[in-house]
Amino acid sequence: ERHDYPALWLDDATMNNARAIWQRGQRLGNNPNSLIKIGESNTAGTVYMCTFHYNNYDLGPYSDLFPVVERFNSTGSFCHYDYTARTGFATANLLDPNWAIEAECQAGETPLECGNRIYNPSYALIYLGIADMGFYTEQQFRTNLVTLLRFLSDNGVIPILTTYPMADVFNDGK
């Protein structure tokens, strides 16, 4: 069964903030056609969004989004390796240099810093929270998420927060 949910309209303050982040990123030299994926297992690997990279998709009635797909395909953003997405990643992992294990990451660099430096993105798709529920309080999650969002904003990367579907029976009421 398909549901068409109403469009999400962002208010003027939100749009103005996104424009300011964009402009900061362009002054810093961010690639306007680059995005990174930040998150846990559903974001990591080749399943999430790689269908766009391999042209294995049908936009159906949303064909007006084709230029957006092509824009990010031009940089391989939909299916490149993300230093910021790994099975089991929680917000704290992204802020901890011990988790930047790839050879391309510099000493003392966090996965977030490493991914930002390597891809120089203008956008970040963020899908976090499942791993946090098992280990962190709501306040710890909020603090880590705000730190992550501030880093992105300060570096001219527009954060795009997504959520995950989960039945209440699996989340212990959180």
N, C-alpha and C positions, 0 to 999 in steps of 0.2 A: 504494500500500500504506500502510495506517495503522498507526502504532505508538503504543501507549499506554504511556508511560514511567511508572515509579513516581513517586508523589507525592514532592515535595521537602519534607522536614520540617526546619524551622529549630529549632536547639537553644534552650534557655532564655536563654542569654546573648545570642544574636542577637535573639530576640524582645524581650527587655528593652531592648536598645539601640534597636531600632526604636520601641518605645513611648516611650523617653526623647526620641528625635528628634521624634516626633509631638507630644509634650507641649511641647517647646521651640517647635516651629512654631506650635502653637495659642496659646502665650503671646505669640509675635511677631505674631500676627494672620494667619497663613497660611490660605488658603482650603482647607478640608478636601475640597472637591470638584474641586480643580484639580491637573493634572499637566502637566509639560513633557516633551518628548522631546529628548534630547541625543544627537547623533550625526552620522554621515556620510550619504551619499546615500540609503541604504536607509531612513533615518529621516526625511529631509527630503521635502517635497512632499506630495502628496495621496493617495498610494497607501497608505502605512503608517498603518493604523488608521482611516482616514477612512470605511471601510465601516461602522463603528459609528455614526459621526456621521450618515450618510445612511440608517441603518436597513436596510442591505443586507447582512445577516448572518443566520446560523442557528446558534444555540448548540448545537443537537442535544442530546446527553445532558447538556450542561453548562448547562441552562437556569437552574439556581440562581445563575448569575453575572449574570443579567439586572439585578438591582438595582445591581451594580457598574457595568455599562455605562451605565445610566440616571444614576447618580451623576456620572460624568465627562461624559456628554452634556449635563448641566444647565449646564456651564460651557463647552461647546464644546472641551474639552481634546483630544479625539481628532483634531481636524482644524484647529485654529487654526495660524497661522503661528508657527513656533518660531524664536526668535533663536539658539537653541542647536543647530540642525540645518541642515547645509548640505552639498552635494556637496563631497567632498574634505576635510571637517573631520577634523582629528586632535586629540588632547587639547590640544596646545599652542595651537591656534587658539582654543579656548574660553577660554583664560587670557590672551589677547593683545588689548588694547584696539583694535589696528589692525583687528581683524576684526568689531568692533561697528559696522557701517557703516550700519545703519538709522537713520532720522531720530529714532525714538523712544528710541534709546540716548543716554545722556549722555556728555559728553566724559570720556575717561579710563576709561570703564566697559568691562569685558570682555563678550563675548557671554553668558557665564554670569551675570554680575551683572545685565545688562540683562534677560535672560529671567526671572530670579528676581524682579526688581523689578516687571516689568510683569504677570506672571501670578500672583505670590505663591503658588506651588504648595505642596502638601504631599507630592508625589511627583515623582520624575524617573525616566523610563525611559531607560536609558543603553545605547547600542549604538555602541561605539567600538573601534578597533583596526586596521581595514583600512588606513587612510591612515598610521597610525603605523608599520606594518610596513615601509613603503617609505622612511621618513625618520629614524626614531628607534631608538635602542637599546632593549633590554628595560628597562634601568634608567631611561632617560628617560621611557618610557611609564609605568612604575610610579610614578615621581615625579609626573608630571603627573596621572595618574589619582588618586593619593592626595590631591593638592592639590584636585582637583575634588570628590572625595568628602568631604573635610573641610569645604570651603566649603558644600556642601549640608547636611551634618549640622549645622554651626554655625548655619545659617539655618533649621533645622527642616524640611528637605526629606528624605524617606526615599529614598535612592538604590536603584534596582532595576536591577542589572546584568544585561544580556542578552548573548548571544554570537551569532556568525554562523556559518553552515555554510560551510566552504570545503574543497575538495579539496586534499590535500597538494601536488599538482603546481602549485598557484597561489601557495603561500605561501613558497616557497624554504626550507622546513624550519623556519620561525619559528612 
